[in-house]
Structures are given as C-alpha cells and as structure tokens.
Amino acid sequence: MSVYLPETQYLDPEVLQKLGDLELVAREVVEGLRVGSHRSPLRGFSTEFAHHRQYAPGDPIRSIDWRVFGRTERYYTKLYEAETNFDCHILIDSSASMSYGSGKVNKLEYAKFLAASIAYLVLKQRDSVGLSVFDSEVRAYMPPRSSMGVILEIDRMLRVTKPVPKTTVAKQLHDIALLMKRRSFVVLISDLFSDVDDIMAGLDHLKFDGHNVVVIQPLDPYELEFPFKGTWRFEGLEGEEPLTTQTDRMRESYLADLQKYLDDLSSRCVGSHIDYTMTHTKRPLDAVLSEVILQRQNLSGSSVAARS
Amino acid sequence: MTFLNPLLLIAGLGIGLPILAHLFTRFQVQHTDWAAMQFLNRNVRVRSRQIKLRDLLLLILRCVALLLLVLALSRPAWTGDSWLPGERRAGVVIAIDSSFSMGHGGEGSTRFDEALKRVELISGKMVPGDPVTLVLLGDDHRVLLRNMAYDRERFAEALQSGKVSPESLDLGSVPKELAELVTDMEAPQKEIYLITDGQSRDWKQPSAQLREGLAALAAEAELFVVPVPGDPTNLAVTDLELVSGVLRKGTTARYRATVRNFGVAPVSNIMVQCRVDDAQIDSKVIPLIGAGASETVSLFVPFHNAGATRITAEVTGDMLPADNVRRTVAVVRDKVSLLCVDGSSGDAGRLVVAALLARADGAQSEDYVVRAVPWLSFPAEKLEEVDVIVFADVPEITEEQAAQLTRFVRKGGGLVWFAGDGVKVGAWNERASSGEGALLPARIGRVVDTSDALGAGKPLDPEMPDHHVCLPLLSLPEDLFNETRFLRQIEVEPRASSFSVLQLAGSGAPILLEQSLGRGHVFMFTTTAETAWNNMALTPVFPMVMQQIVTYLAGRKFEGPRTVGDSLTLTYVEQPDASDAVFDTPTGETITVPVREHQGQYVALLETAPEAGFYEARVSVQAAGIPIAVNVDPRESDVACLPESELRANLEGLGAKVTASDEELAAAIESTRTGRSAWRFFMIAGLAFLIFESLFADRLLRRGPSRQDNPATREPQNA
C-alpha cells in the first residue's frame, strides 16, 4: 500500500510484461492513477514571464504585478509561459548495467514501463513528450511530440539499442541538455551506478539550463538485499574486472557502501532541488508514479512559495 | 581390526554421507552477472584456488573429526601388534571347580584355596571396566557375577561368597555353560580360565563330546586350564546298607559299611563309628585297606524304639571330611504283621507262611506275625494293622476291595500278588490293572507254557538287576539257583511305571514285577506261590526272595538315601489339606514347595538337595517330619589328580593352554592378551580435530569486515 494513495491499485510489473503492448501497459498504469482522481502535477511551472493583462476580479492577488501598480497605479496580472504549454523529456539509461535483473523484469524493461507510463500521462494532458536513450553516448533522441505514437517510439528505440557499458553519466546529460531547445520537464530513469559527483554534475547542468528535473532510480531487489550465500564470482556488466569472493564476508560492507551511496545521492538531489525517487523492479509501477506525482505536488507548492 | 558396535559404524557412516554431500557442494563456486560492482569490496576478493584450498582443508578436518568420533563410538578392537595406541583389554570368564573334592587339603590350604589364589592372579591383570564373569562349577553351576564391569572391590566381595559345595562336578556340561557365558561378552579379546583339581576320573579319558566342547570353546576365546592338584590320599565311606534283619522294635539289624581307600598308599587301623540318632552305638576297626581297595565292616544296630531312625557310619582323621560320613534312615516298626490271603486250596498260604517264617528260630513272635486266611475272609480283615499283604491265587476282588487295597498301599503298605489257576483275568484287569494309579504293575494275559521240549521248566535269568530283592540270590551257588524252574506263567503287559526284578532265562519274560504306588510298593509274581506252575517253593529261592521282599517293604528300602543334587519327593496318599509341603535342610533352612498332582498322585518335589545330611520332609508346617538321608556322590571321592603332563597330552590339539604354575599362568596371560581397544584414542583425536577445525574456521572468518547492522530488506527510500 502506498503511504500517499492508500486506495491505489498496484500493477505488478511482471503482470504488465505479459500485456506485451506498451501503450496498453501505459494506459493501465495511468488509468489506475486516474481512479485515485487527482490532478496530475506534471505540469511545468516556469518563471518565464509572458505578458500582462488587466486585473479582473477573481484573479489571484499574488499574481498582481505590484511594480506596474507602483508605476501606473493600476492593477495588472502576470501570465507565465508554462501555463500555456509544457514539454516533458524522458531520459532512459540503456547501458549494460540496466540489463541486470534477478526476476523476469530487468531494470531496463522496468524503465521502459515507467517511461511509457509517464509519456502516456503527459500526452493525455495534451502536452508533449520527448525521449533520449543513452549509454556511453546518446544513442537516440526524439524531440517532444504530442501524439501517442511516442510510446511506440519508446519501445522501438529501446529495442534497437544494444546495451554497452557506460563510463560516466555527466557527459551524456550535458549532450542531451544541448539538444533541448526550451525549458522542459526532464525525467531521468537510470540506475545511476556511477560516481555521485559525476551524476550531480550532469543533473546540475540540466537545472542550470532551467529544466525541472526528476530522477527515478530503479534498482534490482538483489542489488538492494544482496542475498547471495557461499562463494560467488561476479561478472561486471559495465566491463569491470570479475570478482570471486565469499559473499558471507562481503555482505555487510556491500550494504553499507550501497546505503552510503544512496544517502549521498538523495541528499545531493534534495540540495539541488531535484526530485529523487529510488525504487526496485518488483515494485508496482502505479505505486512508483503515485509517489513521484505526490512528491511533485508537494514540491510545486513549496516552490511557488519560495518564488513568491 | 573388529568393531564391538558395528551397527554404530554403519549408522555413523550413513549420517556422514549427507554431511559430506553438503560440505562438498558448499565449496563449489557460483557465477552471476552483476551491475553494482562498485560496491563490492575488492579487499575481500578470494582467488578461487585459495577458496578451494581453504574449504578443502576445512572439509577434510570436519570429515576426519566425524570419522574419528564414529570410529570411537563403534569401539574398534584388534588383537596382535599394531602401531595404533590402545589399551590391553579382555573379557574374562573365571570358572572355578567347586565340587567337594576341591575341599581336600588342610585348613587354609585346600585345593579351593589354591584356586582362589589363581583367581587373584588373574584378576590382578584385569583393567577396571573390562567385563568379567565368575562361575562356580559343580553338578549345578552357579554364576556369582555375570558380565560385570570389573571393579576390584565388588569382585572380591563376590569371590568371598564362593565356597566348596557337596556336589560332584558335571564336567560334560561345563563347555556348554561357559560358551553361553562367553558369548554374552563384548570385548576385544575373550579369555576363559577353567580352574580345577583335574581329577583323573574326569580328565583321564575325556569323552569325545567333552573334547569337542572344549575345542569349540577355544575357538571362541583363549581357553586356559589351570590345574590345582592335590594329594590323592582319601578315605571315604562309600556305602551303608541294611544287610539283614527286619526293622522292628526290639530287634537288631545288621548294616554293612563300605570304606574305600582312594589313595596310593595303604591305610591301617581305620575306625568306623556307627551312630544312631547321633548316639554312637557301634564301632569297628578295619586293620588295613590297600591302595585303591575297599573294605566292609558290619555294624549292628539295635532298634529300641519304633519310628524313623537316623543311622550314620563315619571315619575320621581325613583330609576330605565331606565323604567321611554315610547316612541312611531306618523306619523301625513296632511290629511287622503279614497277612496271606489264600485263594488256593490252602497250599499257597502254607508255603508263603513257611517261607516267611524260615529263619533260624523258625517261629513267630508277637512282633512278627504271619497269618494266612482264605480269600473269602479277606473283607473282615483290618488292613491298618497289617504291614504286608500277600495275595496267592485269589480269583477276584470287588471294586470296593480294590479301592481299599489301593489306599492301603498308598499309605505305605506292601502288596505281593501271586498268579494261579483260579485267577479270573477279566475281573483283575478290570478292577486292579486298568487306568492310572492301577494297583497291579501289569495287565494280566493268558497262561502260557514255559517248559522246554523235554518238559522241564525254564530257570531264572542269572543276570539280575541291582535290586535289594536280588541281593541274597547273588550269593546262591549256580546249581542251586538253576534248580528253580518255571513250567507255566501268565503273560503280562507291564506298565511304564513297573520294573522287572526277576526274568526267565532265555525269553526274558518277567517273573517278578515291582511298582511304587503312593508311599507303598507292589510286587507281582507271574507264577504261582505253590508248586502248580513251578518248583520255586521247594528251593531256597522262594524264602530268600520272600523275606527280602518283606524286608524291602517293611523296611521301606525304596526310601533309601539320596545323593546331593537329587530331587526329594514327598508322596501323599490322598489330596492333602495343605497346598504346600516343607523341607528342612541339614543346616536348618526351611524350604516350602507346592504340592502338585502327577500321574494320579499328589507329590511335593524339592528339585535339588543342595547339602549332604538329614532332611526333614513335612506334609505341612505343623506335621511331624519324615527324615530323608542325603549323601555325597562317592565317585567324587576319588580325588587322584591327573598328572600335568597327561593333562596337557589329553588336551593337545584342542586349543586349550594348560598353566600349571603361577609363573606360567602370568606369562601366558601376558603373551596372549593382545586384544586392544582404542576407542579413547579415537575419541580424543576426534574431539581435538573438532576443536582445531572450529578455531581454524573462526580465524578465517574473522579476516572479513566487522559486522554492522544490516539494512538489507527495507522499502526503497525516497528523498
């Protein structure tokens, strides 16, 4: 049960995988969200001033431009560009590490479901969705569009991309940032198995460019729990040197290091005003999205207050 | 090597196999792809070869520890030399001859005392905890300790209770007894010590069965025969019997005591003392008894009182007191009354009376009455006043008379029955010869002719059994003996309980049969008392036989002395009121036995008479006692021991070791005790391996990072 939306029905990723059709998957997830009946907060807000109009009774008092009043002694309401249109850009990490999965759904597939669900949600609002797929390079880029065909494109792009090891995240994020012409709502779906500084450098660049950034980090339950017993040989997916070890002696240090890394990442994201959500591939998708949405709603409120 | 608990070994290996499988699979390396390599502590890297080597070492240590513990619990044992350390262990059976010959010797230096010294030597070489069995051998072997874990004090206590018994040694049953005892034991090595004086009568010519038994015993265990011989000198009173005289108050009976010199040198001036109810009444001196010879003396015993009289004949000054006394009981009567019931024309009665009165004085006395009455007068006679009834050619008796006679005999009366022309076979068979507890010893058949072609009758068979009635006939010259001829007799079908005393020569057809009935006896002649069918009455045979019969019946010779180990019986005339009878032993112990019905009679049976002396048998606790004399077996009095060399020769090839001296015994034990048990060694080694493996594994594990709180399974964390 979600802490935020107790009435939400959960859709198991392995069940959704059986649906086959990604659009159907996305619709199932999103319609499940709509049952909870809440407004999607995935709307951009921007401080980009568009123009004034004369104040009409009923306009929010906070939207009155007081400087203009000081000069003209007349009331005028400010209007912003984000309230008129909205671009959501989804960035999917398709590197080799995302191909790991202890169950039927690996991280990449889970990321695909998430991306499709987010795209469906945004497209339903008649906003636009763009897509980038990257590993060691940006493998594919699709500018924002407002048709449902985007979801099929997600499927196609991920299918043709062969997972290769990546070295850093920052460079790819920098490249993607250059591709985005206007300020967008950026959703990064990646396991973020890289250096935290490197990751934050990329994310900060996006923030600096004025984008709203949401980070969703899907991990595998085995990566979180490390349930191995006995002697194991670990073959690195990102090209690392294999390691043979006694897992009983390894477990505590692994979990400690992982937790430290996650805490560091989380706190740095919060510090940079980046929404950060860590999940695992057995977690129902609607639950994840619900939490992201709720978090976004909370952040939107606080951000407006901060701006004002 | 053998295992004393082999099942535990199999079970232990069975348990070990799954453990081995588990340990084996544990040190196989598994593979997986992995994305989160950056979080794996490469300092904990173990090269696969190192893992294999370490795990292999731990696996070996655990397996070795398990194997050692299983081996320890299965109690490995072996004989012979071995590089493995082990304690010398053995299960020991010590069998001591406790027959009365072992009591031969002076105070504190009897053969049995020597045997106890050997036992001390043997027990001195035993290890506490080893199984030990201690048994006293005799006629009835007694186990003092059975498969006990050796403890010096308990063993000494049990040994102290061991005493010489008055029994003789039943050597034939010893191998079987010892085999059963040794089979019970579990030990790396088993040893049997048979300590005996090695009497010549037992060991000189061992039977094939004994040899086989000893060989089988030696195959199962180390068998040591430990002789404790002694001086062969021994005098014993081997017999005391009534020779002549009727056991009647006021008369004197002649007893004959036989003294034998079992030694190798002649003995002179042997005093034989006769006691009646512990009062010495006669004594005689035997001037000389040669080595291995016997001499007899006549002892005259006056009977002043009626009743059971205890008579003993004793020699003194001997190194084996147990056989110096011989005992007997005489039942003295106030008077003896004989009644002849004559069914003939009168001849039979006259001849019977004459035969019974044929004595030196040739006359009756008030204490010895012999009467003849016609058979039709029989019903008027008071049988309780009669001791012996003779039926001569009586045609028949009624049912009531048959019952009356049966009661008479059961109470202790004697009956003598003669055939004749007037005997009605059918009536006698129906009333006195049928069913259990029938009066006569045989069913009567037809009359047959026993004469030869010349018309002469057949004589008696000179081969006679050892019976009191036959004793005087043995001294009869052959020509006189053969004068008695039998022309006719009745054919008979003897009962299983009857005994043929006299037979016809050639055919072996019984002339005289005997059977016991209750406390009495019945003699049955298959011929006539008068001379119609034989000339017996005209020869010395008739009076001799008749008087012996009367002496036998009146003197209750059939209630003669018993031998130690025999059973003692008390026979009841009718079903007793009390359900138990009582036997008082010579040492004053009271043994109660139940009364049981057996073949139509009521009998109380004491299964074994354990001591020599006079027992008192009582029909109930309150009743007067009937004395029974019990003597030692005179065969055991031959205390001569087989020389050691002969003993060794006789036991050659059987696997038994003869150890004649303490030194030889000690050396034999030392050299043959090669059985070793190493369970302690394996147990300690197994535990040591376990401890070492635990420390080693713990040290290897300690090389990893220190333990911290494990946040493994938590819900995904949000910022």
Interface residues (C-beta under 8 A of the other chain):
Chain A: A96 S97 M98 S99 Y100 K107 D191 F193 L219 D220 E223 L224 E225 F226 P227 F228 G230 T231 W232 R233 F234 E235 G236 L237 E238 E240 L243 T244 T245 Q246 D248 R249 M250 R251 E252 S253 Y254 L255 A256 D257 L258 Q259 Y261 L262 D263 S266 S267 C269 V270 D275 Y276 T277 M278 T279 H280 R283 E291 Q295
Chain B: R26 F27 Q28 V29 Q30 H31 T32 D33 W34 A35 A36 M37 Q38 F39 L40 N41 R42 V44 R45 V46 R47 S48 I51 D55 L701 R703 G704 P705 S706 R707 Q708 N710 P711 A712 T713 R714 P716 Q717 N718 A719
